[in-house]
Amino acid sequence: MPSCTSEDKPDKYIEEVWLGIKNAVNNTFSQKRMQFSIDLCETSNLLNKLQSECNYTKIEEIIMVKIGEICREYITNEIDVYNCHILDVQIKRWNKVTKKYKFFENQDVRVVVENCILFYIYFKIIDNEKKYITLINIFKNTQGIPNIHKIIDCSLSSNYPIILDKCNRLCCVSSYINTKFKTSFHKNTHGVKIINVMKSKKLI
């Protein structure tokens, strides 16, 4: 781990972002009178200890895990689009911090953490309920979070190519479709092309 001096410590930014995340979550669940199952104060204490040790690798690891857990809570508690947007702003702020400092791996949490990927699918569909009504019903009628294959199946039948592309960050959509429909799509084929070919072959 690189040594850190007062000039290059990201402590101020870590504290600001984590406070922003905590406030966003606390305000959301307080407004809705819901119980939040994650102890964010305990996490704050741990982050403070790690900051005193300049252990930024561990800080990044913990914050990524906690953001993923928070994203899952937002989905399972069906949090509204306004509060999802506020969380999205805080997640983007964290990504900016990881880009700025060399201690961090600079991973975009939105596309590498499973629950975050699912959160951004959820956020996308509730931001346009009329367009994604079929998928919204699946989320609402599933205990917990829908299986990714169920999301892919719905996106195929309902013509949601953007959602297919988001699913591809979590699993290989082409492989799943090839196995199910005996097709031969290449890895990372865009959702628009998949749906157009499937329609032309009358598979959907």
N, C-alpha and C positions, 0 to 999 in steps of 0.2 A: 504494500500500500504506500502511495507517495506521502512524504512528510508534508504537514500543512502548516502554514504561517498565518498570522492574523489577516494578511492581505488576501490570501486565496481560500480562506475557509468559506464554505457555502452555508454556514450555520444560520445566518439571518434569513436566507431564502428558504431553507428547510423549515424553519420555525413558522414563517409566514404562510407557506403552502400548507403545512400540516394544520395550522390554526384555521385556515380557510376550509379545509376538508372537514375538520371537526365541527366548525360552525354550520357548514352546509348540512351535514348529517343531523346534528342536534336540532337545528331549526326545523328541518323537514319532519322529523319524527315527533317533535314537540307539537307542531301545528296539527298533525294528524292524530295526536294522542296515541301513538303507537310505541311499543317497547322496542328498543334497539338492542340486539343481542351481543354486540361487540363492545368490550370495555376500551373505549378510546383513551381514557385517562391513564390506564395502565400502559397502553402503547406510548403515550406521551412521555411517561416517566422513563420507559426503556429507551426511547429516542434521545432523551436528554443525557442519559448515561453514556450512550454510544457516541454522542456528540463530544462529550468531555474526553473521550478516548480517541477522537478523530477516526472512528471506525465507520467510514462512509459507505463502504461496501455492504456492511450489515444493515445500515440505515436504509439504503436503496432496496435491499431484499425485503425488509420488513414493510416498508411503505408500499411496495408493489403487492405484497400479499394482502395487506389491509385494504388497499384500494379494490382488489379483487373481491374480498369478502363484503365490502360495502356495496359494490356493484350487484352482487348476488342478492343482498337484502333489498335493494331498490327494485329488483325484478320481482322477487317473491312477495313483496308488500305492495306491488302495483303502484309505485310512486308516479305521480303525474309528470307531465312533460316539462312544466316550469321548473320543478325541483331537480329533475334529471339534467336540465340545461345548466343549472347552477353547479351541480356535481361535475358535469362535463368541463366547465370553465376551470375548476380546480384541478382536474386531471391534466388538462392542457398546461396549466401553470407548472405542475410537477415535471412534465416532459421538458419544459423549457429549462428548468434547473438542471436536469440530468444532461442536457446538451451543453450547458455552459461550463461544467466542471469535469476535469479529466479523471477524477476518482470513480465516476459512475460509468456503468456499461452503456449508457445512453440507449436504453431500450424503450420504444414507444409502448407504454403499458396498454394502450388501446388495442394493440394488435398482437400482443404476445401473451397476455394473461387471459385464460379461458373465460372467466366470469366477466372480464371487461369486454371481450369480443361479444359475448351474449348480451351484455348491457347495451352495447352500441347497436345491436340488432333491435333490441327492445325499444331503445330511445328513438331509433329511426321510424319504427312502425307506429308508436303512439304520437309521434309528431305529424303523422298523416293518417289519421284513423280511417278516413273514408277509403283511401287507396288500399290499406293493409288490413281491412276488417277481418278477413279469414284468418290471418295469422294472429291478429289480436285475440280472436276467440280461442285459438289454440293456447296462447299464453294464459288467458284467464281461466280456462277450463282444465289446466294441468296443475297438479299439486307439485310445487317446486318450480323447476324450469323444464320446458319441453326438450325432449331428445333432439339432438342436432339433425338426425335423419328425418324426423317429423317436420322440422323447419324446412329442410331441403324439399321434401315431398310437397309441402304446401306451397312453397315458392315456385316449384315447377308447374303445378296445376293452376296456380293463380296468377302466373306471369309476373313474378317478382325477381327480375334478374339481379338487381342491386343486392338483394338479400342473399342470393346464391354466392355472389362475390364476397360478401362478408362471412358467410359460412366457410368459404374456402380458406380463411385464416385459421380455422379450427380443425378442419379435416379436409381430405381431398375429395371435393365434390364430384369431380370427373370419375374417380375410381368407384365411388358409391353408385353413381348413375350407370356406369359401364357394367357393374356387377348386376344391378337390378334389371336393366333394360337391354343388356347384351349390345351396348353401343361401344364406340371406340374413341371417345373424346380424349384429347391429350391433357396432361396435367396443366392446371391453371387456365383452362379454356374459360373465357368470359361467359358470364351468365346469359347475356343476350344471345350469343351464338348457340349456347346449349339449348335454350328454349326455342330458338328459330329452327334448329335442326330437328329437335324432338317433335315440333309441330308439323314440320314437312314430312316426317315419317309416321305421322299420326300416332305417336306414342303418348302424347298428352292432349 
